[in-house]
């Protein structure tokens, strides 16, 4: 393969930015042969991020894992000495990896396995999209991955709870950034006393209206 090469000390490989979803498939991570006790065992050179997304709205067809500081696609290396998948210098163009599937007509649950390099991640974010609308599924901060290990990011995409003023402002900022929360229910879990200037949800400073398309339950 012209995209993959070995120089005697390390393999240089290309990790694709998009993978196809196959029901029941656990890994698309590069494998290495590890010798022990006269036998060879094939193991993941990198790690896996397992995401269980529930109540995915009809019409959605892509899950995206994004990193704030580590490449998730593009050129990576596996050294002969460590048999470990490592990313190169951070490049925003390679900061995500996606899994796609054929959009269905009904709400669905799916489990995704994203291949990732061995690294310390400041933040990983999972979003779902139908090409027009998108919504946040899960965020995790300060994750250190190890070779041949699976890490879980489980979320129910149906309900989000707002309990504090900070939660409300964060929710408004995500809508302003383009997250429509289509198909999701957002619940106000407590009375909130506002202490700062408030911009109504759906307004933005760039002059483009960003709409909320989920269900908001004030539980009044």
N, C-alpha and C positions, 0 to 999 in steps of 0.2 A: 504494500500500500504506500503510495507516494506521500501520503500525509503523515505516516508513521515511520520513525527511523530509530536505529540503535547505533550508538557510537562507541560501544565497548564498555561504558560505565552506566549509561542510562538510556531508556526509551523516551523518545519524544512523540507524543500522540496528540491527536485532535479530538476533543470532546464536543459532540454536536450540541447546538443550542436548543434543538427541538427533538423530542422523542414521541413515538406513537404509543398510545395506551393499549396494553394488551391485558385483558382480564386475567388476574391471577399471577401475572409476571412480577417477580420481586425485584430483579436487578438488571440494570443496564450499565453497571459500573465495570471498568476494566478489571480483568482477572489476572492473577499471577500464580505461578506454581511455587509452592513453598516446600522445601525438602526437610524432612524430619524422620528419624528412625528408619532410614532407608526407603522411605515412601515419599511420594509427592502429593500434596493437597492443593487444590486450586481455591484461592480466596480472593475477596475483593481487595484491590489495591487502594481503593478509597473507602468512603463511608456512604451510608444511605440515610436520607431523611424520609421518614414515613409520615404521610399526611392522610388522615382520614377525614374526608369532607362529607358532611351529611346535608341532605335536603338541597342538593345542587339544583337550581332552577332549570326548567326546560329551556333548551336552546343554547345552553352554555357548553363550550367545547374545548376549553384550554385552561390548564392550571399552570401557574408561573411561580417559580421559586426565585427570589431575588436576594442578593447579598449586598451589604453596604460597603464591603471592603475587600472581598476575595472573589477572584474569577470563578465562575461556575461552568464556563464553556470555553472553547478555543484551545490554544496550545498548552499542554501540561506535560510533566515528566514523571517517570517512574525510575528511580535509581536501582541499580542492580544490588547495591548493598542493603537497602532498607525495604525494597519491594513496596514502596509507598507512593501513592499518587499525590503530586504537589502541583499547585498552580503557580504561574509566573507572576510578574509584576502586575498589580491591579490595573485593569482597563475597563472603564464603565461599559464599553461595548460588549464585554463578555461577562457582565455581572448577573446574568440570569440563565435559567434553563427551564424549558417548558415541556409539558406533556399534553398532547392533543388527542381528541377522540371525536367520533361522529356524534353530532348533537342529537339529543333525543327529544321526544315530545312530552315527557313526564319528568317530574322531580325525581332525582336519583341520588344514591349514596355511592361514593367511590373511594378507593384507597390507592394512593399514588406513592411510588418509590422514586425519589430523586437522587441520582448519583452526585456526590460532592467530593472534593479533594480533602485530604487530611490538613486541617488548618484550625485557627482560632477565628471565629466569626463574631464581629461586633453585633450584627443583627441579621437575621434571616426573616423574610416576609413571604407569605404565600397568598396569592390572589387568584380568583377565578374570573374568567371573562367570556363573553360571547362575541367579541370583536367590536362591540359598541359600548356595552355596559360592563363594569367590573366591580368586584367588591373584595374587601380584605377578609381572608379566612383566619389567618393566624400570624402572630409575630413572636419571635423568641430572640432574646439578647444573650450575648456572651456564651456561645456554644463552642466547645473545643471538640473536634471530631477525631476519632482514631480509626485506623485501618480495620476493615472487616467488621464494622460495628454499625448498628441501625439505631437512629434517634427518632423519637416520636414527636409529632406536632399534630395533636388531635383537636378537632373543633367541630361544633355543631353550627352550621351556617345559618340556622333559622333564627336564633335569638341573640340579641346584644343588650346588655344592661348598662344604663347610665345612672351612676350613683352620686357623682360629685360635679362641681363646677368644672373641674379639669377634664372629666370625662366628656361633658357636654361640648366644651371648646374643641377637644380633640375630634369628636364626632363631626362638628361643623367644619373643621379644617379638612377632614377627609372627603366630605361631600364637595367642598369647594375645589378640591384637587381632582375631582372627577369620579370618585367612588359613589355610585348611585344606590348601593345596598338593595339592588333589585332582587325581589324574592325573599328578603330578610325582614325579620321583625325586631324593632328597636323598642325597648321598654324603659320608661323612666322609673327607676327603682326607689327614689327618695325625693322629697321636696328639696329644691336647690335655691339658695339665696345668691343672687348674682352680685358680684362685687366689682366687676369690670365692664367696660363698654362692650356691647353685644351687637354683632352683625348677624341678621337673620340667616338661617340655614338656606342655602341655595343661592345666596349672593356671592360674588367674588370680585376681587379688585381688578381683574383683567377685562371687565366689561362683558364677559360671557357667563350667562346664567347656567349654573350647575344644579341639576334637579336631584331631589331625593325621591326614589321610586319604590321604596320599601313600605312597610307599615310601621307607624309610630304609635305606641300605646302609652298614653300618659298615666294610665291606671288611676284615673280620677274617680 
